[in-house]
Amino acid sequence: MSRRIKVIEKQGLEVLFECDIQEEEKAYTFAKEMEELGIDIEVQIPSVTETLISTLGANEEDVSTLKKMMDEEIESHNDANCDDCIPEPINKEIH
């Protein structure tokens, strides 16, 4: 499920290697070997949020929906000015 790390070939999106999140070192070792062979890869590690909702019983569709929402939220901030997101400080005098 979403507690798995995947090493994916970027162009064809083929999963070349997959292991449990507890075996992270194996994924990075495999990824390094693929890069040395000239294969363009991506290591996909589930986020804390993905792992949490999976543990709580979310299915792959739920995880996919969450990832899409998070990506959209991040993208919405790429064109924003920090002033759009950060509230102005509240200046209170202490008496």
Secondary structure, DSSP 8 states (H G I E B T S, - for coil): -TTEEEEEETTTTEEEEEEEGGGHHHHHHHHHHHHHTT--EEEE---HHHHHHHHTT--HHHHHHHHHHHHHHHHHHHSS-HHHHS---------
